[in-house]
Amino acid sequence: MKRLSGIFLFMLLLGGCAQVIAPTGGPKDITPPKAMDYTPENKSTNVQTNKIEITFDEYIQLKELSKQFIVSPPLKTLPVPIVKGRVLEIPLLKDTLQQNTTYTFNFGNAVCDLNESNPLKNFQYVFSTGPYIDSMSVHGMALDAFTHEPIKEGLVLLYSDMSDSTPYKKRPSYCGQTDDNGFYRIDNIKSGDYRIIAISKGSGDYFYHPYSQSIGFKSGLLSLSKSDTVNFFLCLEDQPKLQFIKAKAVDKGKILMIFNRPADSIVIRPVNIDISQPFKTIIQYSATHDSLNYWINYPDLDSLRFIVCHGYYPLDTAVVYNMPGHSNKKNKKVEKPLPITVNVNISEKSAYDYHRPFSMNFSTPVTNIDLSKISLLTRKDSIKLKQVSKASLYDLSLAPQKDLISDSSYRFVVMPGAFTDLFGATNDTINLKFKVEEQSYFGTLTLNLKFKNKTHYLVQLLGDQGAVSRQDTVNGTSSIFYDGLIPALYGIRIIQDDNNNGKWDGGNFLKNIQPEKVFYYPDKINIRSNWDLTPDDWKVN
């Protein structure tokens, strides 16, 4: 008996020392939910109902429904789907459905299983209130007209009403939504003629809101007797009427003014200062001309009330308060203006690209330049500098009158008083020592272009972050040679400049004007040191 008790105790101790391992859950579930039953049945005809129920094989959830759920044709009130365990319920309001119409409920990837969020991709439910299911479809891509980036969550709208005002005032006959790649597809369309447009993401009311939404459109009608493909290039239309938006004081004597579209011939008329006192004003447009800096050197300016004019026509009045740099009237001491900030494209830490001129950018408008106070020196002598182009108020470019040598040291010197700005401030001394880059560091590119259409083209070599490194204008098939390229990856963009105004122009829906075409070389071009590259001929059109 004692022996049996000992054996029993030993087994208990042994069991207590054993490691307890939780059961594994098996492989991860990667299977999306599957629709098992529909009420009414999917692709039913002659449907009259106020509720749709779809039963799945597992518990479900809805993710980002507001971004992906769309009904085509649009209903007066978009239904709100409800999840009840494995059932997706879609309530419909009375008198919502039109007669003899095929409806497509697109859920995109919104339907997911409850545990792992596996999406049921491109899920659709279709039924007809008439005797048959319409079978026409249209699909394609929606891209930004200038960058060719995909339009995400854009709407593609079909109208059976052909009047010009329809997209602004009426709901579409059919609609679809673009995915993250800009792709769309609209199924179950009735055969016939339609006007078709694409608009960027908006408020969800299915109307086109110009100047806040981009638009792309097919110039002619879409005649659907079989499934078709329509691609869109979207752009933001220019507002026809120039409007002054706002003004803001940003620095001493500097006011930023913003407009609703590119502007020119802007005139600013101050109304609260003594015009008998001498003062100067300067207008500096931004690169896109939809804003400008207004500079004024009126002494001790605290606030400014002014009229904004487009040529001779007043646009608006405005006032800015608390101008920076205004001195306290109790403190009558006149402070010496801060020196001008001058940025020079020379670095003492890296070799200089001898293909470029010496460029200087100023923080304030410079009204006087003394070139005699700017020198390029070697150990033995000085090198004369010539002005590359007419100096502006904001920059100056100079080039040496002889070639620089890569194994020599140079010094770029700007003496005080070389530049005087609008407020009478001058620059401090600039003294930069640098060396010149070896010729073998650079590469070259020969670009052979072939065009189907003979018109004006802007050829742009794109550097870092899409910035335009070089630009050329050609009128047809041409060969362009780029010398002195820094080793890097480059892109090439070509703008079909049909109106020969030297820039890209967008489209206009009501005038049936498409955006000017833009072409991108399909691959990045890798420029290497001491390498001459000639890619295959590019047939642009």
C-alpha positions as CSV (number, residue, x, y, z in Angstrom):
1,M,0.0,0.0,0.0
2,K,2.8,2.4,0.9
3,R,4.5,1.5,-2.4
4,L,1.4,2.4,-4.4
5,S,1.1,5.7,-2.6
6,G,4.7,6.6,-3.4
7,I,4.2,5.8,-7.1
8,F,1.1,8.0,-7.1
9,L,2.9,10.9,-5.5
10,F,5.7,10.6,-8.0
11,M,3.3,10.8,-10.9
12,L,1.7,13.9,-9.5
13,L,5.0,15.7,-9.1
14,L,6.0,14.7,-12.7
15,G,2.8,16.0,-14.1
16,G,3.2,19.3,-12.2
17,C,6.6,19.9,-13.9
18,A,5.2,19.4,-17.4
19,Q,5.0,22.6,-19.5
20,V,1.5,23.7,-20.4
21,I,1.3,24.8,-24.1
22,A,-1.8,26.7,-25.4
23,P,-3.4,25.2,-28.5
24,T,-2.3,27.0,-31.7
25,G,-4.9,28.8,-33.8
26,G,-3.8,27.3,-37.1
27,P,-2.9,29.3,-40.3
28,K,-4.1,32.9,-40.6
29,D,-7.4,33.4,-42.3
30,I,-6.8,35.1,-45.6
31,T,-10.1,34.2,-47.3
32,P,-12.6,37.1,-47.9
33,P,-16.3,36.7,-47.1
34,K,-18.5,35.1,-49.7
35,A,-22.0,36.1,-50.6
36,M,-24.3,33.0,-50.1
37,D,-27.8,34.4,-50.5
38,Y,-29.5,37.5,-52.0
39,T,-33.0,38.9,-51.4
40,P,-34.0,39.8,-54.1
41,E,-31.7,37.5,-56.0
42,N,-28.7,39.1,-57.7
43,K,-29.4,40.2,-61.2
44,S,-33.2,39.8,-60.7
45,T,-35.6,41.6,-63.0
46,N,-39.0,43.3,-62.3
47,V,-37.8,44.1,-58.8
48,Q,-40.1,46.2,-56.5
49,T,-38.7,46.3,-53.0
50,N,-37.9,48.5,-50.1
51,K,-35.1,46.4,-48.6
52,I,-32.2,44.3,-49.9
53,E,-30.6,41.6,-47.9
54,I,-27.3,39.9,-48.7
55,T,-26.2,36.9,-46.5
56,F,-22.5,36.0,-46.3
57,D,-20.7,32.8,-45.1
58,E,-19.2,34.6,-42.1
59,Y,-19.5,37.7,-39.9
60,I,-18.7,40.9,-41.8
61,Q,-17.9,44.5,-41.3
62,L,-17.9,47.6,-43.5
63,K,-14.7,49.7,-43.9
64,E,-14.4,53.1,-45.5
65,L,-17.9,52.7,-46.9
66,S,-18.3,56.5,-47.5
67,K,-15.3,56.4,-49.9
68,Q,-16.3,53.2,-51.8
69,F,-20.1,52.8,-51.8
70,I,-21.7,54.1,-54.9
71,V,-25.1,53.4,-56.6
72,S,-25.5,53.7,-60.3
73,P,-27.8,55.4,-61.4
74,P,-27.6,57.6,-58.3
75,L,-30.6,57.5,-56.0
76,K,-32.2,60.7,-54.6
77,T,-31.1,59.5,-51.1
78,L,-28.1,57.3,-50.8
79,P,-29.1,54.3,-48.7
80,V,-27.1,53.5,-45.5
81,P,-26.2,49.8,-45.4
82,I,-26.5,48.0,-42.0
83,V,-24.5,45.0,-40.9
84,K,-26.4,42.4,-38.8
85,G,-23.9,39.6,-38.1
86,R,-23.6,37.8,-41.4
87,V,-26.3,39.8,-43.1
88,L,-25.9,43.1,-45.0
89,E,-29.2,45.0,-45.1
90,I,-29.8,47.9,-47.5
91,P,-33.0,49.8,-46.8
92,L,-34.6,51.7,-49.7
93,L,-37.0,54.6,-49.3
94,K,-40.4,54.5,-51.0
95,D,-40.6,55.8,-54.6
96,T,-36.7,55.7,-54.8
97,L,-36.4,53.3,-57.7
98,Q,-37.2,54.4,-61.3
99,Q,-39.1,52.2,-63.6
100,N,-37.3,50.0,-66.2
101,T,-33.9,50.8,-64.8
102,T,-30.9,48.6,-64.0
103,Y,-29.3,49.5,-60.7
104,T,-25.7,48.6,-59.7
105,F,-24.7,48.8,-56.1
106,N,-20.9,49.1,-56.0
107,F,-19.2,48.4,-52.7
108,G,-15.6,48.5,-53.9
109,N,-13.5,46.8,-51.2
110,A,-15.7,47.9,-48.3
111,V,-17.1,44.5,-47.3
112,C,-14.6,42.7,-45.1
113,D,-14.7,39.7,-42.7
114,L,-14.9,40.6,-39.1
115,N,-11.8,38.9,-37.7
116,E,-9.0,39.6,-40.2
117,S,-10.5,42.4,-42.3
118,N,-10.0,40.5,-45.6
119,P,-11.8,42.5,-48.2
120,L,-14.3,41.1,-50.8
121,K,-12.8,43.1,-53.8
122,N,-15.0,44.9,-56.2
123,F,-18.2,43.6,-54.8
124,Q,-21.4,44.5,-56.8
125,Y,-25.1,43.8,-56.5
126,V,-27.3,44.2,-59.5
127,F,-31.0,44.2,-60.2
128,S,-33.5,45.7,-62.6
129,T,-37.0,47.2,-62.1
130,G,-37.7,46.3,-65.7
131,P,-37.9,43.0,-67.7
132,Y,-34.1,42.8,-68.4
133,I,-30.7,43.7,-67.2
134,D,-28.9,46.4,-69.3
135,S,-25.5,45.0,-70.5
136,M,-23.5,47.9,-71.9
137,S,-20.4,49.1,-70.0
138,V,-17.6,51.7,-70.2
139,H,-14.3,51.7,-68.5
140,G,-10.9,53.6,-68.7
141,M,-8.5,55.7,-66.8
142,A,-8.7,59.2,-65.2
143,L,-5.4,61.0,-64.9
144,D,-4.3,64.5,-64.1
145,A,-3.8,66.3,-67.4
146,F,-0.4,67.8,-66.5
147,T,1.3,65.3,-64.2
148,H,-0.5,62.1,-65.4
149,E,-0.9,61.1,-61.7
150,P,-4.1,58.9,-61.2
151,I,-7.2,60.7,-60.0
152,K,-8.3,58.8,-56.8
153,E,-11.9,58.7,-55.7
154,G,-13.0,60.7,-58.7
155,L,-16.5,60.3,-60.3
156,V,-17.2,59.3,-63.9
157,L,-20.7,60.5,-64.8
158,L,-22.9,59.7,-67.8
159,Y,-25.8,61.9,-68.9
160,S,-28.7,61.1,-71.3
161,D,-29.5,64.8,-71.2
162,M,-27.1,66.5,-73.6
163,S,-27.5,70.1,-72.6
164,D,-24.4,72.0,-71.6
165,S,-25.7,72.9,-68.2
166,T,-26.6,69.3,-67.2
167,P,-23.4,68.5,-65.2
168,Y,-24.0,71.6,-63.1
169,K,-27.7,71.1,-62.3
170,K,-28.8,67.5,-62.8
171,R,-27.9,64.1,-61.5
172,P,-26.2,61.8,-63.9
173,S,-27.9,58.8,-65.5
174,Y,-25.1,56.5,-64.5
175,C,-22.0,57.0,-62.4
176,G,-18.8,55.2,-61.4
177,Q,-15.8,55.8,-59.1
178,T,-12.1,55.7,-59.8
179,D,-9.8,53.5,-57.7
180,D,-6.3,54.3,-56.4
181,N,-4.9,53.7,-59.8
182,G,-7.4,56.0,-61.5
183,F,-9.2,53.1,-63.1
184,Y,-13.0,53.1,-63.3
185,R,-15.7,50.8,-64.7
186,I,-19.4,51.3,-65.1
187,D,-21.5,48.3,-65.9
188,N,-25.2,47.6,-66.7
189,I,-25.7,50.7,-68.9
190,K,-28.7,51.0,-71.3
191,S,-27.5,51.3,-74.9
192,G,-27.8,54.8,-76.4
193,D,-26.0,58.1,-76.6
194,Y,-24.5,59.9,-73.6
195,R,-22.4,62.8,-72.6
196,I,-19.6,61.5,-70.3
197,I,-17.3,63.5,-67.9
198,A,-15.0,62.8,-65.0
199,I,-14.6,65.0,-62.0
200,S,-12.2,64.9,-59.0
201,K,-13.4,64.1,-55.6
202,G,-16.1,66.6,-54.4
203,S,-18.9,66.9,-51.9
204,G,-20.7,63.8,-53.0
205,D,-23.7,65.5,-54.6
206,Y,-22.9,64.3,-58.1
207,F,-22.8,67.9,-59.5
208,Y,-19.8,69.5,-61.1
209,H,-18.4,72.5,-59.1
210,P,-16.1,74.5,-61.4
211,Y,-12.9,76.0,-60.0
212,S,-13.0,73.7,-57.0
213,Q,-13.0,70.4,-58.9
214,S,-11.0,69.2,-61.8
215,I,-12.8,68.0,-64.9
216,G,-12.1,65.8,-67.9
217,F,-14.5,65.1,-70.7
218,K,-15.0,63.4,-74.0
219,S,-15.4,66.0,-76.7
220,G,-18.1,64.1,-78.7
221,L,-21.0,61.9,-77.6
222,L,-20.5,58.4,-76.3
223,S,-22.6,56.1,-78.4
224,L,-23.0,52.8,-76.6
225,S,-24.1,49.9,-78.8
226,K,-21.3,47.8,-77.4
227,S,-18.9,48.2,-74.4
228,D,-16.4,51.0,-74.9
229,T,-13.2,52.6,-73.4
230,V,-13.0,56.3,-72.5
231,N,-9.9,57.8,-70.9
232,F,-9.9,61.2,-69.2
233,F,-7.3,63.9,-68.6
234,L,-8.5,66.2,-65.8
235,C,-7.6,69.8,-65.0
236,L,-8.9,72.7,-62.9
237,E,-10.5,75.3,-65.1
238,D,-9.4,78.9,-65.0
239,Q,-11.9,81.2,-63.4
240,P,-13.1,83.7,-66.1
241,K,-13.4,86.7,-63.7
242,L,-10.3,87.9,-61.9
243,Q,-10.9,88.3,-58.1
244,F,-8.8,89.7,-55.3
245,I,-8.8,87.2,-52.5
246,K,-6.8,88.7,-49.6
247,A,-3.8,90.6,-48.5
248,K,-1.3,90.0,-45.7
249,A,1.7,91.9,-44.3
250,V,4.6,89.5,-44.2
251,D,7.7,91.7,-43.7
252,K,8.9,95.3,-43.5
253,G,7.2,97.1,-46.4
254,K,6.1,93.8,-48.0
255,I,2.5,92.8,-48.5
256,L,1.4,89.4,-50.0
257,M,-1.7,89.6,-52.3
258,I,-3.5,86.6,-53.5
259,F,-5.9,86.3,-56.5
260,N,-8.3,83.6,-57.7
261,R,-6.4,83.0,-60.9
262,P,-3.2,84.2,-62.7
263,A,-3.2,88.0,-63.0
264,D,-1.2,90.7,-64.8
265,S,-1.4,94.5,-65.1
266,I,-2.2,94.8,-61.4
267,V,-2.1,98.4,-60.1
268,I,-2.1,99.2,-56.3
269,R,-3.3,102.6,-55.2
270,P,-2.6,103.6,-51.6
271,V,-5.2,105.8,-50.1
272,N,-4.2,106.6,-46.5
273,I,-0.7,107.9,-46.9
274,D,0.7,111.3,-47.8
275,I,1.6,111.0,-51.5
276,S,3.6,114.3,-51.4
277,Q,6.3,112.4,-49.5
278,P,8.8,110.6,-51.7
279,F,8.4,106.8,-51.7
280,K,8.8,103.9,-54.1
281,T,6.6,100.8,-54.8
282,I,7.5,97.6,-56.6
283,I,5.2,94.7,-57.6
284,Q,6.8,91.2,-57.7
285,Y,4.6,88.5,-59.4
286,S,4.9,84.8,-58.3
287,A,5.9,82.2,-60.9
288,T,2.3,81.3,-61.4
289,H,1.0,85.0,-61.3
290,D,-1.8,84.1,-59.0
291,S,-0.1,86.0,-56.2
292,L,2.3,89.0,-55.9
293,N,4.4,90.8,-53.4
294,Y,3.8,94.5,-53.1
295,W,6.8,96.4,-51.8
296,I,6.6,100.0,-50.4
297,N,9.3,102.0,-48.7
298,Y,7.0,104.6,-47.2
299,P,8.7,105.7,-43.9
300,D,7.5,104.2,-40.6
301,L,4.4,102.5,-42.2
302,D,2.1,101.1,-39.6
303,S,-0.9,100.2,-41.8
304,L,-1.9,100.6,-45.4
305,R,-5.3,101.0,-47.0
306,F,-5.3,100.5,-50.8
307,I,-7.4,99.9,-53.9
308,V,-6.5,96.9,-56.1
309,C,-6.9,97.5,-59.8
310,H,-6.7,95.4,-62.9
311,G,-5.3,98.0,-65.3
312,Y,-7.7,100.9,-65.0
313,Y,-10.6,98.8,-63.4
314,P,-10.8,98.6,-59.6
315,L,-11.2,95.1,-58.3
316,D,-11.5,95.6,-54.5
317,T,-10.3,97.6,-51.5
318,A,-8.3,96.2,-48.6
319,V,-6.4,97.2,-45.5
320,V,-3.5,95.6,-43.6
321,Y,-2.5,96.5,-40.1
322,N,0.6,96.1,-37.9
323,M,3.2,96.2,-40.6
324,P,6.5,94.6,-39.5
325,G,9.3,97.0,-39.0
326,H,7.1,99.8,-37.7
327,S,8.9,101.7,-35.0
328,N,7.3,102.7,-31.7
329,K,6.5,106.4,-31.9
330,K,7.7,106.9,-28.3
331,N,11.1,105.6,-29.4
332,K,12.3,108.2,-32.0
333,K,15.7,106.5,-32.5
334,V,16.2,105.6,-36.1
335,E,17.5,102.1,-36.4
336,K,20.0,101.2,-39.1
337,P,18.4,98.8,-41.7
338,L,19.5,95.2,-41.6
339,P,21.9,94.2,-44.4
340,I,20.6,92.6,-47.5
341,T,20.7,88.8,-47.6
342,V,22.5,87.7,-50.7
343,N,22.4,84.0,-51.6
344,V,25.1,82.9,-54.0
345,N,25.2,79.5,-55.8
346,I,28.7,78.8,-54.7
347,S,29.6,76.4,-51.9
348,E,33.1,76.1,-50.3
349,K,32.3,72.4,-49.5
350,S,31.7,71.2,-53.0
351,A,33.2,71.8,-56.5
352,Y,31.5,74.4,-58.7
353,D,29.6,73.4,-61.9
354,Y,31.4,75.6,-64.4
355,H,28.5,75.3,-66.9
356,R,26.4,77.6,-64.7
357,P,26.8,81.4,-64.3
358,F,27.4,82.8,-60.8
359,S,23.9,83.7,-59.6
360,M,22.9,85.9,-56.7
361,N,19.4,86.1,-55.2
362,F,18.3,89.0,-53.0
363,S,16.0,89.0,-50.0
364,T,14.6,92.4,-50.9
365,P,14.2,94.3,-54.2
366,V,17.6,95.7,-55.2
367,T,17.4,99.1,-56.9
368,N,21.1,99.7,-57.4
369,I,24.0,97.4,-58.4
370,D,27.7,98.3,-58.5
371,L,29.5,95.7,-60.6
372,S,32.9,97.2,-59.8
373,K,32.6,95.8,-56.3
374,I,32.2,92.2,-57.5
375,S,35.4,90.2,-58.3
376,L,36.5,86.7,-59.3
377,L,40.1,86.2,-58.1
378,T,42.8,83.6,-58.6
379,R,46.2,83.5,-56.7
380,K,47.8,85.6,-59.4
381,D,45.2,87.9,-61.0
382,S,41.5,88.6,-61.4
383,I,39.0,87.4,-64.0
384,K,36.6,89.8,-65.6
385,L,32.9,89.1,-65.2
386,K,30.2,89.8,-67.7
387,Q,26.5,90.1,-67.0
388,V,24.6,87.1,-68.5
389,S,21.2,88.8,-68.7
390,K,19.5,91.9,-67.6
391,A,19.6,92.1,-63.9
392,S,16.2,92.0,-62.2
393,L,15.3,93.5,-58.8
394,Y,15.7,90.1,-57.2
395,D,18.6,88.3,-58.9
396,L,21.8,88.8,-60.9
397,S,23.8,86.4,-63.1
398,L,27.4,86.8,-64.0
399,A,29.8,84.7,-66.0
400,P,33.6,84.7,-66.3
401,Q,35.0,85.9,-69.6
402,K,37.3,83.0,-69.9
403,D,37.1,79.3,-69.0
404,L,37.8,78.2,-65.5
405,I,40.4,75.5,-64.8
406,S,39.5,72.5,-62.6
407,D,42.8,72.2,-60.7
408,S,42.9,75.9,-59.7
409,S,41.4,77.7,-56.7
410,Y,39.2,80.7,-57.1
411,R,37.7,83.3,-54.8
412,F,34.4,85.1,-55.4
413,V,34.3,88.4,-53.6
414,V,31.4,90.9,-53.1
415,M,32.3,94.1,-51.3
416,P,29.9,96.1,-49.1
417,G,27.8,98.5,-51.1
418,A,27.6,96.3,-54.2
419,F,23.8,96.1,-53.8
420,T,21.4,98.7,-52.4
421,D,17.8,97.7,-51.8
422,L,14.5,99.6,-51.8
423,F,14.9,100.6,-48.2
424,G,18.5,101.9,-48.6
425,A,20.1,98.8,-47.0
426,T,23.3,97.3,-48.4
427,N,25.1,94.0,-48.3
428,D,27.9,92.8,-46.1
429,T,31.1,91.4,-47.5
430,I,30.9,88.0,-49.3
431,N,34.2,86.0,-49.6
432,L,33.9,82.5,-51.0
433,K,36.8,80.2,-51.9
434,F,35.9,77.4,-54.2
435,K,37.3,74.9,-56.8
436,V,35.8,73.9,-60.2
437,E,34.4,70.5,-60.9
438,E,36.4,68.1,-63.2
439,Q,35.0,67.9,-66.8
440,S,34.9,64.1,-66.6
441,Y,32.4,64.4,-63.8
442,F,29.6,65.4,-66.2
443,G,27.6,63.4,-68.8
444,T,25.8,64.2,-72.0
445,L,22.5,63.3,-73.5
446,T,21.4,63.4,-77.1
447,L,17.6,63.2,-77.5
448,N,16.1,62.3,-80.9
449,L,12.4,63.3,-81.1
450,K,9.9,62.4,-83.7
451,F,6.5,64.0,-83.8
452,K,3.4,63.1,-85.8
453,N,1.9,66.6,-85.7
454,K,3.9,69.6,-86.7
455,T,3.3,72.3,-84.1
456,H,5.1,73.9,-81.2
457,Y,6.5,71.8,-78.4
458,L,8.2,72.6,-75.1
459,V,10.8,70.0,-74.3
460,Q,11.7,69.9,-70.6
461,L,14.5,68.0,-68.9
462,L,13.3,67.3,-65.3
463,G,15.7,67.1,-62.4
464,D,15.2,66.4,-58.8
465,Q,11.5,66.4,-57.6
466,G,10.3,67.3,-61.1
467,A,12.0,70.7,-61.3
468,V,12.7,71.9,-64.9
469,S,16.5,71.7,-65.4
470,R,16.5,72.7,-69.1
471,Q,13.8,73.8,-71.6
472,D,13.9,73.9,-75.4
473,T,11.3,74.9,-77.9
474,V,11.0,72.8,-81.1
475,N,8.5,72.9,-84.0
476,G,8.6,69.2,-85.1
477,T,11.0,66.3,-85.4
478,S,14.3,67.4,-83.8
479,S,17.5,66.4,-82.1
480,I,18.5,68.1,-78.8
481,F,22.0,67.8,-77.2
482,Y,22.3,68.3,-73.5
483,D,25.9,69.0,-72.3
484,G,27.3,69.2,-68.8
485,L,24.7,67.1,-67.0
486,I,25.3,66.3,-63.3
487,P,25.1,62.5,-62.8
488,A,21.5,61.7,-61.7
489,L,18.2,60.3,-62.8
490,Y,16.3,62.7,-65.2
491,G,12.8,62.7,-66.6
492,I,11.6,64.2,-69.9
493,R,8.3,66.0,-70.3
494,I,7.0,67.4,-73.6
495,I,4.1,69.9,-73.7
496,Q,2.3,70.3,-77.0
497,D,2.1,74.1,-77.0
498,D,-0.6,74.5,-79.6
499,N,-1.1,78.3,-79.1
500,N,2.7,78.9,-78.9
501,N,2.5,80.9,-75.7
502,G,5.4,79.2,-74.0
503,K,3.4,77.4,-71.2
504,W,0.9,74.7,-70.6
505,D,-2.8,75.6,-70.9
506,G,-5.7,73.6,-69.4
507,G,-9.1,73.0,-70.9
508,N,-12.6,74.5,-70.8
509,F,-15.7,72.3,-70.6
510,L,-18.3,74.7,-72.0
511,K,-16.0,75.8,-74.8
512,N,-15.1,72.1,-75.6
513,I,-11.4,72.9,-75.3
514,Q,-9.2,70.0,-74.2
515,P,-6.1,70.6,-72.1
516,E,-2.9,70.8,-74.1
517,K,-1.3,67.4,-74.4
518,V,1.6,66.4,-72.1
519,F,3.9,63.5,-72.8
520,Y,6.4,61.8,-70.4
521,Y,9.3,59.7,-71.5
522,P,8.4,56.2,-70.2
523,D,11.6,55.6,-68.2
524,K,14.0,57.7,-66.1
525,I,17.2,58.5,-67.9
526,N,20.4,57.7,-65.9
527,I,23.2,60.1,-66.6
528,R,26.6,58.9,-65.6
529,S,29.9,60.6,-65.3
530,N,32.0,60.8,-68.5
531,W,29.2,59.1,-70.4
532,D,27.5,60.1,-73.7
533,L,24.0,58.7,-73.8
534,T,21.7,58.5,-76.8
535,P,18.5,56.6,-76.1
536,D,16.3,55.2,-78.9
537,D,14.3,57.7,-80.9
538,W,11.2,58.8,-79.1
539,K,8.0,58.8,-81.2
540,V,6.1,61.3,-79.1
541,N,2.6,61.2,-80.6
